[in-house]
Amino acid sequence: MFPEYRDLISKLKQEDAHFARLFNEHNELDDKISGLENNPVTSGLEELEELKRGKLRLKDEIYVILKREAAKNQ
């Protein structure tokens, strides 16, 4: 996710607890979504869509933080 911000992500994960929580929550949702998508017996398609929306909200929030911090460092 956001390879162009790899260094900034590493820095923020260490220095910003809120960012680290968002990033970890995004990764946890990604793992959960992958598990549901790879399970042929998954019956919770509604749950899957809700998880994807949550993951997208987190990604958007992470991107806003990255853009703001990158602008500060220019």
C-alpha positions as a Markdown table, in Angstrom:
| # | Residue | x | y | z |
|---|---|---|---|---|
| 1 | Met | 0.0 | 0.0 | 0.0 |
| 2 | Phe | 1.4 | 3.4 | -1.1 |
| 3 | Pro | 5.0 | 2.3 | -2.0 |
| 4 | Glu | 5.9 | 5.9 | -2.8 |
| 5 | Tyr | 5.4 | 6.6 | 0.9 |
| 6 | Arg | 7.3 | 3.6 | 2.3 |
| 7 | Asp | 9.8 | 5.6 | 4.3 |
| 8 | Leu | 7.2 | 8.0 | 5.7 |
| 9 | Ile | 4.9 | 5.0 | 6.6 |
| 10 | Ser | 7.8 | 3.4 | 8.6 |
| 11 | Lys | 8.5 | 6.7 | 10.4 |
| 12 | Leu | 4.8 | 7.4 | 11.2 |
| 13 | Lys | 4.2 | 3.8 | 12.5 |
| 14 | Gln | 7.0 | 4.5 | 15.0 |
| 15 | Glu | 6.2 | 8.1 | 15.9 |
| 16 | Asp | 2.4 | 8.4 | 15.6 |
| 17 | Ala | 0.2 | 6.0 | 17.6 |
| 18 | His | -3.0 | 7.0 | 15.8 |
| 19 | Phe | -1.4 | 6.3 | 12.4 |
| 20 | Ala | 0.1 | 3.0 | 13.6 |
| 21 | Arg | -3.4 | 1.9 | 14.9 |
| 22 | Leu | -5.0 | 2.8 | 11.6 |
| 23 | Phe | -2.3 | 1.0 | 9.6 |
| 24 | Asn | -2.6 | -2.1 | 11.8 |
| 25 | Glu | -6.4 | -2.1 | 11.6 |
| 26 | His | -6.2 | -1.8 | 7.8 |
| 27 | Asn | -3.8 | -4.8 | 7.6 |
| 28 | Glu | -6.0 | -6.9 | 9.9 |
| 29 | Leu | -9.1 | -6.2 | 7.8 |
| 30 | Asp | -7.1 | -7.0 | 4.7 |
| 31 | Asp | -6.2 | -10.4 | 6.2 |
| 32 | Lys | -9.8 | -11.1 | 7.2 |
| 33 | Ile | -11.1 | -10.1 | 3.8 |
| 34 | Ser | -8.5 | -12.4 | 2.1 |
| 35 | Gly | -9.5 | -15.3 | 4.4 |
| 36 | Leu | -13.2 | -14.8 | 3.6 |
| 37 | Glu | -12.6 | -14.5 | -0.2 |
| 38 | Asn | -10.4 | -17.6 | -0.3 |
| 39 | Asn | -13.0 | -19.6 | 1.6 |
| 40 | Pro | -15.5 | -21.3 | -0.8 |
| 41 | Val | -18.0 | -21.7 | 2.0 |
| 42 | Thr | -18.1 | -18.1 | 2.9 |
| 43 | Ser | -21.8 | -17.2 | 3.3 |
| 44 | Gly | -21.3 | -13.7 | 4.7 |
| 45 | Leu | -21.1 | -11.7 | 1.5 |
| 46 | Glu | -22.8 | -8.8 | 3.2 |
| 47 | Glu | -20.2 | -9.0 | 6.0 |
| 48 | Leu | -17.5 | -9.1 | 3.3 |
| 49 | Glu | -18.8 | -6.0 | 1.6 |
| 50 | Glu | -18.9 | -4.2 | 5.0 |
| 51 | Leu | -15.3 | -5.2 | 5.7 |
| 52 | Lys | -14.2 | -3.9 | 2.3 |
| 53 | Arg | -15.9 | -0.5 | 2.9 |
| 54 | Gly | -14.2 | -0.3 | 6.3 |
| 55 | Lys | -10.9 | -1.1 | 4.8 |
| 56 | Leu | -11.4 | 1.6 | 2.1 |
| 57 | Arg | -12.3 | 4.2 | 4.8 |
| 58 | Leu | -9.1 | 3.4 | 6.7 |
| 59 | Lys | -7.0 | 3.5 | 3.5 |
| 60 | Asp | -8.5 | 6.9 | 2.7 |
| 61 | Glu | -7.7 | 8.2 | 6.2 |
| 62 | Ile | -4.2 | 6.8 | 6.0 |
| 63 | Tyr | -3.7 | 8.5 | 2.6 |
| 64 | Val | -4.8 | 11.9 | 4.0 |
| 65 | Ile | -2.3 | 11.6 | 6.8 |
| 66 | Leu | 0.5 | 10.6 | 4.4 |
| 67 | Lys | -0.2 | 13.5 | 2.1 |
| 68 | Arg | -0.3 | 16.0 | 5.0 |
| 69 | Glu | 2.9 | 14.7 | 6.4 |
| 70 | Ala | 4.7 | 14.6 | 3.1 |
| 71 | Ala | 3.7 | 18.2 | 2.5 |
| 72 | Lys | 5.2 | 19.2 | 5.8 |
| 73 | Asn | 8.5 | 17.6 | 4.9 |
| 74 | Gln | 8.9 | 19.4 | 1.6 |
